[in-house]
């Protein structure tokens, strides 16, 4: 007895008319190539300002800025202007005042008279306890590229099952995108 998976695999190998690829094969190859192309485009888009303008790119690691920023998003930060303080409502990247070896991405909630910043994560119920000094600012968020940093975020979070699923999905997409539209027997 022939299983459904054997039928699907056979459909990907066969053509409907002499010289014409099977529609399922065409759709599968086109969709996988489109997804891979979109991912490559997002990666280029995320790195172009870094290379051309000297911006900083960072992968969002936590959900403190949900729904504006999601874990796995890549955020591009423009260097902060030295003569101006970021405005209330802007998202900034700064050295975390409570953990100096870490970076913090939060929204400016209040600017104090001495130009220190009170920040708050959109998903957090209260403001951050320690103000951020202007010298600790690393950048002001300018562009969000969704999901493209998900593999890096999963790697840093040490989530091997989710990471393996994402990598397996990428491998399947690459394998499908590499399929020729015509089988070798039709090309002779």
Secondary structure as UniProt FT lines:
FT   HELIX           4..13
FT   STRAND          15..17
FT   TURN            18..19
FT   STRAND          20..21
FT   HELIX           23..53
FT   STRAND          56..59
FT   TURN            64..68
FT   TURN            71..72
FT   STRAND          74..78
FT   TURN            82..83
FT   TURN            88..89
FT   STRAND          91..95
FT   TURN            100..101
FT   STRAND          103..111
FT   TURN            113..114
FT   STRAND          117..120
FT   TURN            122..123
FT   HELIX           134..136
FT   STRAND          137..145
FT   TURN            148..149
FT   HELIX           150..156
FT   TURN            157..158
FT   HELIX           160..177
FT   HELIX           184..187
//
